[in-house]
Amino acid sequence: MYTPPFFKQDRAASLKFAEERGFGTMCAFDGRKPIASPLPFYLTYAADGTPQAAFHLARHNALLKQAGGDASWLLAVNGPDAYVSPDWYVSPDQVPTWLYQSVHLSGPVRPLSDEELAVQVDTLSDKFENWLLPKKPWTSDKMTAGRLEAMKKGIVGLVMTVEEVEGSFKLNQHKSDADYTAIANALGAQPAADARKIAQLMQDVRPEAFAAETNELERSVP
């Protein structure tokens, strides 16, 4: 991933983002062309601290033919993104750009055993059911006897050993306070939810710029 120093995230922040997002696009190379599938996942850690991304695929997914080897796969995890108009800057001679959050995890992938898959299915559903609290979480024991086992025959569990972690959060961190707050304020006024999320992230990253803006406004009031 091309990542200028202003936008580069450290390993811990990148892994935290990936785990909280829990959804990405898994990519591999079949020797002729890249192949990819969007999917949910969760992170675990080996005894030595190595991150692992656990997920599963439909049994007929072409990606499965690439599992079990030494070649690295890539899991691209994206967050909110938003277009920025040059008209929103205070400074002249700006150009259009796009702000975003993105993390790439890469490493080899191996298949899981049936026992490991059973744990994965429950762990994955538990992770996302907890997003819906206070709703009582769905659990696999609510299914008719034998139905879950029949459905699991149609999927294959896999785990990626994460050897490389790359994170880029492009939030205009290199801009002046005046331009930075102007862009965040403009994005915060947009109807698109992602634009407003980017605006909030910008405020979280540089709160002092917005505090200075508020103080300046208060001083200008007669």
Buried (B, 14 or more C-beta within 10 A) or exposed (E): BEBEEEBBBEEEBBBBBBBEBBEBEBBBEEEEEEBBBEBBBBBBEEEEEEBBBBBBBEEEBEBBEBBEEEBBBBBBBBBBBBBBEEEBBBEEEBEEBEBBBBBBBBBBBEBBEEEBBBBBBBEBBBBBBEEEEEEEBEEBEEEEEEEBEEEBEEBBBBBBBBEEBBBBBBBBBEBEBBBBBBBBBBBBEBEEEBBBBBBEBBBEBBEEBBEBBEEEEEEEEE
